[in-house]
Amino acid sequence: MNRKRIGLVIVIVVIVLWALSGVYIVHPEQEGVVRRWGRYYTSKGPGMYYHIPWPVERIDKPQVAKVQKMEIGYRTIRTGPPAVYESIEEEALMLTGDINIVDLWFIVQYRIKDAKDYLFNVRNVKKTIKNAAEAAMRQTIGDRGVDEALTVGREEIQEVTANKLQEILDLYKSGIYVVTVKLQDVHAPGEVKEAFERVASAKEDRERFINEALGKYNQEIPKARGEAEKTIRQAEAYAVERTKHAQGDANRFLQRLKEYKKAKQVTKDRLYLETMRDILPEIEKIVISETEEGLLKFLNLRDKGLEESSKR
């Protein structure tokens, strides 16, 4: 009797433990995917849930918020410092559009955007991502020359490759979102690396010289324009001044002409005396004239005497 009771208790405990094993928690960075008899049944967001324990149902909790990284063309042996890397030539060596070979290392950063597709549509997700990324990069590099790959075309290569990779993964319904593709290192193979580096350095120098020349041009042109504007303003001011001066001379001439018409002889005499004063400033000049009474008058042609003569 005691054995039967003990056996019953054990069975009850096992059933209770089995039933309790159906309780599960989905964390914020996860998504719960319920399989029933091995097939997709439902998905759950963060929280606490219950499912029918194994073998009826099974829970997968992929980390949908985590950004994962995959290295292609190389592997990190030790993070260091110093870091140690190993080149994987069958992944790294790629052919450019102008029939040159480059040794290319890059990474793919990705995350899960659809947990159901991620778990049920692709058998080996990481291998699929690696093969698709390698194919996308080879196609992108094959459409470009070696100069673009080594120097100025890196940003475009990264963007185009990421778009191509996303198209391939969407075609497979892999449930993967490509966050970014980053080139880590692009160089010529070891046998010709030195020659390629010299060519690349020369092209970088050319770009630098062009940029420096453009900078100098952009600096000097505004300065020259400012100087030209200043010269124009000075010329305009001088023209205004000369115009006013000429207008003043014309007004004085017209005034003298008016006086001349009123008293021609007096005006002639005054102009004559003023001219004598201007052309012979250092010489004392005396004018003798005879009056109606027969007397002789003396006129000193200094400034004071000339003023008195003008008043008369």
C-alpha positions in Angstrom: 0.0 0.0 0.0 2.8 2.4 0.9 4.6 1.6 -2.4 1.5 2.4 -4.3 1.1 5.7 -2.5 4.7 6.6 -3.1 4.4 5.7 -6.8 1.3 7.9 -7.1 3.0 10.8 -5.4 5.9 10.5 -7.7 3.6 10.5 -10.7 1.7 13.5 -9.4 5.0 15.4 -8.8 6.2 14.6 -12.3 3.0 15.7 -13.8 3.1 19.0 -11.8 6.7 19.7 -12.8 5.9 18.9 -16.4 2.9 21.3 -16.3 5.0 24.0 -14.6 7.6 23.7 -17.3 5.1 25.4 -19.6 5.6 28.8 -17.9 8.0 31.0 -19.8 9.1 34.6 -20.0 9.9 36.7 -23.1 12.4 39.5 -22.3 12.2 43.0 -23.9 14.9 42.2 -26.5 13.3 38.9 -27.5 10.3 37.6 -29.4 8.6 34.4 -28.3 7.8 31.9 -31.2 5.6 28.9 -30.2 5.9 25.7 -32.2 3.2 23.1 -32.0 4.2 19.6 -33.1 7.2 21.3 -34.8 5.2 23.8 -36.8 4.8 27.5 -36.3 1.8 28.3 -34.0 2.0 31.9 -32.7 4.4 34.7 -31.7 4.5 36.5 -28.4 5.9 39.9 -27.3 7.7 40.6 -24.0 5.9 39.2 -20.9 5.1 36.0 -19.0 3.2 33.2 -20.8 2.2 29.6 -20.6 2.4 26.9 -23.3 1.7 23.2 -23.5 5.0 21.6 -22.5 7.2 19.4 -24.7 6.5 17.3 -26.8 3.4 19.2 -27.8 4.8 22.7 -28.0 8.2 24.3 -27.9 9.4 27.9 -27.4 12.1 29.8 -29.4 13.1 33.2 -28.2 15.4 34.8 -30.8 16.9 38.2 -29.9 15.2 40.5 -32.4 16.6 43.8 -30.9 20.3 42.7 -30.9 22.5 43.9 -33.8 24.8 41.1 -34.8 28.1 41.3 -36.7 29.6 39.0 -39.3 33.2 39.2 -40.6 33.8 38.4 -44.3 37.3 38.2 -45.8 39.0 37.9 -42.4 38.5 36.6 -38.9 39.5 38.3 -35.6 41.9 36.0 -33.8 42.5 38.2 -30.8 41.0 41.6 -30.0 44.2 42.7 -28.3 45.7 45.1 -27.9 47.3 44.5 -30.3 44.5 43.0 -32.3 45.3 40.0 -34.5 43.5 39.1 -37.7 43.6 36.2 -40.1 42.9 36.8 -43.8 40.5 34.3 -45.5 41.6 34.5 -49.1 38.7 32.6 -50.7 36.4 35.3 -49.3 38.7 38.3 -49.6 40.1 38.2 -53.1 37.8 39.9 -55.5 38.0 40.9 -59.2 37.3 44.6 -60.2 35.7 45.8 -63.4 39.1 46.7 -64.9 40.5 43.2 -64.3 42.5 43.9 -61.2 42.4 41.9 -57.9 41.8 43.5 -54.5 42.0 42.0 -51.1 38.9 43.2 -49.3 37.7 42.8 -45.7 34.3 43.9 -44.6 31.6 43.3 -42.0 27.9 43.0 -42.2 25.8 44.2 -39.2 22.2 42.8 -39.1 19.3 42.1 -36.9 16.1 39.9 -37.0 13.1 41.8 -38.3 10.7 38.8 -38.6 11.3 36.0 -36.1 8.9 33.6 -37.9 10.7 33.9 -41.2 14.1 33.8 -39.5 13.2 30.4 -37.8 11.2 28.6 -40.5 12.3 29.9 -44.0 16.1 29.5 -44.0 17.9 26.4 -42.7 21.3 28.0 -41.9 20.9 31.7 -41.5 24.5 32.7 -40.9 25.8 30.7 -43.9 23.0 32.3 -46.0 24.0 35.8 -44.9 27.7 35.2 -45.5 27.1 33.7 -49.0 24.7 36.5 -50.0 27.0 39.2 -48.7 29.9 37.8 -50.5 27.9 37.6 -53.8 26.6 41.2 -53.4 30.1 42.6 -52.7 31.6 40.7 -55.7 28.9 42.1 -58.0 29.5 45.6 -56.7 33.3 45.5 -57.0 32.9 43.9 -60.4 31.0 47.0 -61.6 33.8 49.4 -60.5 37.5 50.0 -61.2 40.3 49.4 -58.8 40.8 53.1 -58.1 37.2 53.4 -56.8 37.7 50.4 -54.5 41.0 51.6 -53.1 40.3 55.3 -52.7 37.2 57.4 -53.5 34.4 54.9 -54.0 34.2 53.3 -50.6 31.0 55.0 -49.3 29.2 54.2 -52.5 30.4 50.5 -52.5 29.1 50.1 -48.9 25.7 51.5 -49.7 25.2 49.6 -53.0 26.3 46.3 -51.4 24.0 46.8 -48.4 21.0 47.4 -50.8 21.9 44.3 -52.9 22.3 42.1 -49.9 18.9 43.2 -48.5 17.3 42.4 -51.8 18.8 38.9 -51.8 17.7 38.2 -48.2 14.2 39.5 -48.8 14.0 37.2 -51.8 14.8 34.3 -49.5 12.3 35.6 -46.9 15.0 35.3 -44.3 13.5 37.7 -41.8 16.9 39.6 -41.7 17.3 43.3 -41.8 20.7 44.6 -43.0 21.8 47.5 -40.7 25.0 48.3 -42.5 27.9 47.1 -44.6 31.3 48.5 -43.6 34.6 48.1 -45.5 37.3 47.4 -42.9 40.3 47.2 -45.3 40.8 47.3 -49.0 44.3 46.8 -50.5 46.1 45.1 -53.3 47.4 41.6 -52.9 50.8 41.3 -51.2 52.7 40.8 -54.5 51.7 44.2 -55.9 50.7 46.0 -52.8 53.6 48.5 -52.8 53.0 49.5 -56.4 49.3 50.1 -55.8 50.1 52.1 -52.7 52.4 54.4 -54.6 49.7 55.0 -57.3 47.0 55.6 -54.6 49.3 58.0 -52.8 49.9 60.0 -56.0 46.2 60.2 -56.7 45.6 61.4 -53.1 48.3 64.0 -53.6 46.6 65.2 -56.8 43.2 65.5 -55.0 44.9 67.4 -52.2 46.6 69.8 -54.6 43.3 70.4 -56.4 41.5 71.1 -53.2 44.2 73.5 -52.0 44.1 75.3 -55.3 40.3 75.6 -55.1 40.6 76.8 -51.5 43.2 79.5 -52.6 40.9 80.5 -55.5 37.9 80.8 -53.2 40.0 82.9 -50.8 41.6 85.3 -53.4 38.5 85.9 -55.6 36.4 87.5 -52.9 39.4 89.6 -51.9 40.0 90.7 -55.5 36.3 91.5 -55.9 36.5 93.6 -52.7 39.5 95.5 -54.0 37.8 96.1 -57.3 34.7 97.3 -55.5 36.8 99.6 -53.4 38.5 101.0 -56.5 35.2 101.6 -58.2 33.8 103.5 -55.2 37.0 105.6 -55.1 36.7 106.4 -58.8 33.0 107.3 -58.4 33.8 109.6 -55.5 36.7 111.2 -57.5 34.3 111.7 -60.4 31.7 113.3 -58.2 34.4 115.6 -56.7 35.8 116.6 -60.1 32.2 117.2 -61.3 31.5 119.5 -58.4 34.8 121.3 -58.9 34.2 121.8 -62.6 30.7 123.0 -61.8 32.2 125.5 -59.3 34.6 126.7 -62.0 31.8 127.1 -64.5 29.7 129.0 -62.0 32.6 131.4 -61.2 33.1 131.9 -64.9 29.5 132.6 -65.5 29.6 135.1 -62.6 32.6 136.9 -64.1 30.9 136.9 -67.5 27.9 138.6 -65.9 30.1 141.2 -64.2 32.1 141.6 -67.4 28.9 142.5 -69.3 28.0 145.0 -66.7 31.4 146.7 -66.6 33.7 145.4 -69.2 36.7 147.7 -68.5 36.6 147.2 -64.7 36.3 143.5 -65.0 39.3 143.4 -67.5 41.4 145.4 -65.1 40.5 143.2 -62.1 41.2 140.0 -64.0 44.5 141.4 -65.2 45.5 142.4 -61.7 44.5 139.0 -60.2 46.5 137.2 -62.9 49.6 139.4 -62.3 49.3 138.5 -58.6 49.1 134.8 -59.3 51.9 134.5 -61.8 54.3 136.9 -59.9 53.6 136.3 -56.3 57.1 137.1 -54.9 57.7 140.4 -56.8 56.4 143.7 -55.6 54.3 145.3 -58.2 53.1 148.9 -58.4 50.7 150.3 -61.0 50.7 154.1 -61.8 47.6 155.7 -63.2 46.7 159.3 -64.0 43.5 160.8 -62.7 41.3 163.4 -64.4 42.9 166.0 -62.2 46.3 165.1 -63.7 47.5 163.5 -60.5 49.4 160.2 -60.4 48.1 157.4 -58.2 50.2 154.5 -57.0 48.6 151.0 -56.5 50.6 148.4 -54.6 49.7 145.0 -56.1 50.0 143.1 -52.8 47.0 141.3 -51.5 45.8 144.2 -49.4 46.2 146.7 -52.2 44.5 144.4 -54.6 41.6 144.0 -52.3 41.2 147.8 -52.0 41.4 148.0 -55.8 38.7 145.4 -56.2 36.5 147.3 -53.8 36.8 150.4 -55.8 
